[in-house]
Structures are given as C-alpha cells and as structure tokens.
Amino acid sequence: MGDGRRTLLGLACLTIALTAAPLSASAQKMSEETLEHGGRTRHFLVHDFSGGKPAPTVIVLHGGGGNSANAADMTQFDVVAAREHLLAVYPDGTGALPGGRVETWNAGHCCAYAMENKVDDVGFISKLIDGLVASGRADAKRIYVTGMSNGGMMAHRLARELPDKIAAIAPVVGAVFGDEPPPSGAVSALIIVGADDHTLPGAGGKVGGDRKDGAIARLARPPADHDIAPAKAAADYWVKTDGCRDPVESSVAGAKLVSWSRCRDGTEVDFYTVANNGHAWPGGRPGRAEADPPSTAFSASETMWAFFKRHSR
C-alpha cells in the first residue's frame, strides 16, 4: 500500500465515522448536487427544509477521512434543520480513493490529500455559497459553517478568508495552528472542544497526540505538517480578531463555557469545553465501534443553532 493510501485510510481517527449510516430525518427536498471548480467535479448534499423561501443555511463539513453522508448522520443536524426550516448543506472534500468515502479538507496545515495537493477548498465553498444564494434557496445574510475535526479546521479557514459571506462559524473538536493571519472582517465564533480529546490534544502538539496505537500512529507520514496550538488558542484568535473584552465564565449542562459578548460589529465568541467527550461530536452519533463516545449531556447541533440564529451579516 502506498504512502498516500495509508495516510488517507489512517485518517479515521480524525472523524468518528468512515461509513455512512441511514439518515434519521427525511429531508423535504434532498438532492445530491455537483459543481465544477479547480478542474474537479465537487459533490455536496442539500437537505432543504426551507419551504421554498431563502433560508438560513448551515454548511456542515465532515472530518478527515469522512464524507458528506457520514457528516449528516454523525451530527444529526437534520433534526435541527427540519424543526427550524433551514437549508443544511453537506459538502464532500477530496481524496485519492474512488467512491468518495475517505476525504479531507485543505485547512492549511492539514489534512493529507487535500493539503498535499493544495486543493482550493476555499474557492469551492465560496462558489457553493454563491450558487445556493443565486438559486434562491439560501439567505445571503445568514450563511453559517460548522465542521468536525479537519472540518472544524476548515471552518476557521473559511471564516478567515470569506468573512464577507459567512455570518458565524462553529468548529467542533477542530484546532488552529497558531500562525493564522488575521481576517479582513469580524466573524462570530462558537468553539466546542472535548475535555478528553487525545486526537487533537487540548495542550496542543501533533495531530494524533502521543498515542502509540490507532491509525494515525501507523501512518507513513503525519496528516498535518505543523503542530496544533492549544485548544483555547482558537478562542483567543477570534477574541483578538473581533476586539472582544470582559469574558464571562459559567457552567452549562455537560460543559464549561467562557463567553465574550462585548465584541465589535455585534460579533460574539463562545468557547465550550465538553465533559466526558473525546474526539467526537457531542450529542451526535459515533460512526464506528472504536470511535470516542460523544457526550449525551450536551448537544453541539442544538447549541450552535441557538448561537447562529443570533447573528447575521
């Protein structure tokens, strides 16, 4: 097996599922769509619960080694989207293997195929947003991005490079690397990390941590070319960007919260550390037997929607 193939297969540790399971909620209008960008045919799922009106739109990015259908099942975000009449969009990253089962995002320093091949994922998501708005399905002032792990890293990058299109982000068990340039505009950010995450360690360090077992430890080369920063660095980045002050600490069911609401241009930053949660989507589904179990006391999907609906461009 070549290095690239082993790298992609090993990225299972960056997501809590490689295999998609059936969706638990049926979309009123569910479509599998494509667009051409960067010499590639890019794929994405659109689950339209809007009722025919331009709707708030949540783009959900799978983790490294995952795919769009897996993201829908793992996050269970369709449950929120159906109740709130949203447009939920699940794009696919890119990978070397056929069939679109093991894919990554080019979040800068991570991950694997997309990073190594310098895939223009920012351009892809930008074009995707434009198309959804032009079709009359998405409300241009209420575009939100979330993602798991490598998808969470990508959410940070999208907010940095597309602040004129994205109203807020909610990375889940993602990370920053500490050398990110400042964006050209303020963006609200809700950040969720797991207190027991050893794949992206809270203290920072290499992707995969110091574990001697697991797929990442067996890779021919690491999926990232740079160590991650400590977990709180993600919040600090957006606090500085958004000019926030006067943090407030509190406890909520299943998590500790540090929030900054006194930020420029009406932005806000929330940083949740979820107890009893490893490298998993809190309140979601584990996609395979060996994955970290998600917290059942805290729902990432519900929490982020409560945050998103407070913000528009």
C-alpha positions in Angstrom: 0.0 0.0 0.0 1.4 3.4 -1.0 2.0 6.2 1.5 -0.9 8.3 0.2 -3.3 5.4 0.5 -2.2 4.6 4.0 -2.4 8.3 5.0 -6.0 8.5 3.9 -7.0 5.3 5.4 -5.4 6.3 8.7 -7.4 9.5 8.9 -10.3 7.5 10.5 -9.0 8.9 13.8 -9.9 12.4 12.7 -13.5 11.6 12.3 -15.9 9.5 14.2 -17.2 7.6 11.2 -15.9 6.3 7.9 -19.1 4.6 6.8 -22.4 6.4 6.3 -25.5 5.2 8.1 -29.0 6.0 7.0 -30.2 9.5 7.9 -32.5 9.7 10.9 -34.6 12.6 9.4 -36.0 12.7 5.9 -35.5 16.0 4.1 -38.4 17.6 2.4 -36.1 18.2 -0.6 -32.9 16.1 -0.6 -30.6 16.5 -3.5 -27.1 15.3 -4.4 -25.5 18.1 -6.5 -22.2 19.0 -8.2 -20.3 22.0 -9.4 -17.1 22.3 -11.3 -14.2 24.1 -9.6 -10.4 23.9 -9.9 -10.6 21.2 -12.6 -12.6 18.9 -10.3 -16.2 17.9 -10.1 -17.2 18.7 -6.5 -20.1 17.0 -4.8 -22.4 18.1 -2.0 -25.8 17.2 -0.4 -28.5 19.7 0.0 -31.2 19.0 2.6 -33.9 21.7 2.1 -36.4 22.2 4.9 -37.0 25.8 3.9 -40.5 25.6 2.5 -39.5 27.4 -0.7 -38.1 30.6 0.8 -34.5 31.8 1.1 -33.4 30.2 4.3 -30.7 30.4 6.9 -28.0 27.9 5.6 -25.7 25.8 7.7 -22.8 24.2 5.9 -21.6 21.1 7.7 -18.1 19.9 6.9 -17.1 16.2 7.6 -14.0 15.2 9.5 -10.8 14.0 7.9 -11.5 10.5 6.4 -15.2 11.1 6.3 -17.8 12.2 3.7 -21.0 14.2 3.3 -23.5 11.4 4.2 -21.4 10.5 7.2 -21.5 14.1 8.4 -25.2 14.2 8.2 -25.6 11.0 10.2 -22.9 11.8 12.7 -24.1 15.3 13.6 -27.8 14.7 13.3 -28.1 18.3 12.2 -31.1 17.5 10.1 -33.2 17.2 13.3 -32.5 20.9 14.0 -32.8 21.9 10.3 -36.2 20.3 9.9 -37.6 22.0 13.0 -36.2 25.4 12.2 -36.8 25.3 8.4 -33.2 25.6 7.4 -31.1 24.7 4.5 -28.5 22.1 5.6 -25.6 21.5 3.2 -23.1 18.7 3.5 -20.1 19.1 1.0 -17.5 16.4 0.2 -13.8 17.0 0.5 -11.4 15.3 -1.8 -9.3 12.1 -1.7 -7.2 9.7 -3.7 -9.6 6.7 -3.3 -12.5 6.2 -5.7 -16.1 6.4 -4.5 -15.7 9.5 -2.3 -15.5 7.6 1.0 -12.3 8.8 2.5 -11.9 12.6 2.1 -10.1 15.6 3.6 -10.1 19.4 3.5 -7.2 21.7 2.8 -7.3 23.7 6.1 -3.8 25.0 5.5 -1.6 22.7 7.6 -4.0 19.8 7.5 -5.0 17.4 6.2 -3.4 14.7 4.0 -4.6 14.5 0.4 -6.3 17.9 0.2 -3.4 19.7 1.9 -0.7 17.8 -0.1 -2.4 18.6 -3.4 -3.2 22.2 -2.5 -6.9 21.7 -3.2 -8.8 25.0 -3.4 -11.5 24.2 -0.9 -12.0 27.9 0.0 -12.8 28.6 -3.7 -15.1 25.6 -3.8 -17.2 26.6 -0.7 -17.3 30.2 -1.9 -18.7 29.1 -5.2 -21.1 26.8 -3.5 -22.4 29.6 -1.3 -22.8 31.8 -4.4 -24.8 29.1 -6.2 -27.1 28.5 -3.3 -27.9 32.2 -3.0 -28.3 32.6 -6.8 -30.8 29.7 -6.8 -33.0 31.5 -4.2 -32.5 28.8 -1.6 -30.0 30.4 0.7 -30.3 33.8 2.6 -27.0 35.5 1.8 -27.1 37.3 5.2 -27.4 34.1 7.2 -24.7 31.6 6.0 -23.1 29.6 8.8 -20.3 27.0 8.7 -19.6 24.2 11.1 -17.4 21.1 10.9 -15.8 18.2 12.8 -12.1 17.9 13.3 -10.4 18.6 10.0 -13.8 20.1 9.0 -13.6 22.3 12.1 -10.1 23.5 11.0 -11.6 24.3 7.6 -14.4 26.3 9.2 -11.8 28.5 10.8 -10.1 29.0 7.4 -13.3 29.8 5.6 -14.2 32.5 8.2 -10.7 34.0 7.8 -10.9 34.1 4.0 -14.6 34.6 3.4 -15.8 37.0 6.2 -17.9 38.8 3.7 -20.0 35.7 3.1 -20.1 33.9 6.5 -22.0 35.3 9.5 -20.7 32.8 12.1 -18.8 29.6 12.5 -18.9 26.7 15.0 -15.9 24.4 14.8 -16.3 21.1 16.7 -13.2 19.4 18.1 -11.1 21.3 15.5 -8.0 23.3 16.0 -5.9 26.3 14.9 -2.1 26.1 14.4 -1.1 29.5 15.9 0.2 31.1 12.7 -3.1 32.1 11.1 -3.2 35.6 9.6 -5.9 38.0 10.7 -9.1 38.0 8.5 -10.3 41.1 6.8 -13.5 41.2 8.9 -15.1 40.2 12.2 -16.9 36.8 12.4 -18.8 35.4 15.3 -17.4 32.0 16.5 -18.6 29.3 18.7 -15.9 26.8 19.5 -16.5 23.3 21.0 -13.7 21.1 22.3 -13.8 17.8 24.1 -12.2 17.6 27.6 -11.0 14.1 26.8 -9.8 14.7 23.2 -6.5 12.9 22.6 -6.5 13.1 18.8 -6.3 16.9 18.9 -4.9 17.4 22.4 -6.1 20.3 24.5 -2.5 21.2 25.3 -1.6 21.3 21.7 1.1 19.3 19.8 1.0 16.9 16.9 -2.2 15.7 15.4 -2.9 12.3 16.9 -1.2 13.2 20.2 1.3 10.8 21.8 -0.8 7.7 21.3 1.2 4.7 20.1 -1.9 2.8 18.9 -4.5 3.8 16.4 -4.4 4.6 12.7 -2.6 8.0 12.9 0.3 6.4 14.8 0.7 3.9 12.0 0.8 6.4 9.1 3.8 6.5 6.9 3.7 10.3 7.3 1.5 12.5 9.5 -1.7 14.1 8.1 -0.6 17.6 9.2 2.7 19.5 8.5 2.5 21.6 11.7 1.7 21.0 15.4 -1.7 22.3 16.5 -1.9 25.2 19.1 -3.6 24.6 22.5 -7.4 24.4 22.3 -8.0 27.8 23.8 -5.9 29.4 21.1 -8.9 29.1 18.7 -11.0 31.2 21.0 -8.1 33.7 21.6 -7.7 34.1 17.9 -11.3 35.2 17.4 -11.4 37.2 20.6 -8.5 39.3 19.2 -9.9 39.5 15.7 -13.3 40.6 17.0 -12.0 43.0 19.6 -13.8 41.3 22.4 -13.4 42.1 26.1 -14.8 41.1 29.5 -15.1 37.3 29.3 -17.7 35.6 31.5 -17.2 32.1 32.8 -20.2 29.8 33.5 -21.2 26.1 33.7 -23.9 24.7 31.5 -25.3 21.1 31.3 -22.3 18.9 30.4 -19.8 21.7 29.7 -17.9 24.7 30.9 -18.4 28.0 28.9 -16.3 31.1 28.5 -18.2 33.7 26.5 -17.3 37.1 25.1 -20.3 39.2 24.0 -18.7 42.7 24.1 -17.2 42.5 20.6 -17.1 44.8 17.6 -19.8 44.8 14.9 -22.1 42.8 17.1 -19.9 39.7 17.0 -19.6 37.2 19.8 -17.3 34.4 20.8 -18.2 31.3 22.9 -15.8 28.6 24.0 -17.2 25.3 25.3 -15.2 22.5 26.9 -17.5 19.5 27.0 -17.0 17.0 29.8 -16.8 13.2 29.1 -16.3 13.9 25.4 -13.3 12.8 23.4 -12.8 13.3 19.6 -16.5 13.2 18.9 -19.5 15.4 18.0 -21.3 16.0 21.4 -24.9 14.8 21.2 -24.3 13.1 17.9 -23.6 9.5 16.9 -20.4 7.5 16.9 -19.9 6.1 13.5 -17.8 3.1 14.4 -17.2 0.8 17.4 -13.7 2.1 18.2 -14.6 5.8 18.0 -14.6 8.0 21.1 -18.1 8.1 22.5 -19.8 11.5 22.3 -21.3 13.2 25.3 -25.0 12.7 25.8 -25.3 15.6 28.2 -24.5 18.3 25.6 -25.8 18.8 22.1 -23.3 20.6 19.7 -26.0 20.9 17.0 -28.6 22.5 19.3 -26.1 24.8 20.9 -24.7 26.1 17.7 -28.1 26.8 16.2 -29.0 28.9 19.2 -25.8 30.8 18.6 -26.1 31.1 14.8 -29.6 32.5 14.9 -28.4 35.5 16.9 -26.1 36.5 14.1 -26.4 37.8 10.5 -24.2 39.8 8.2 
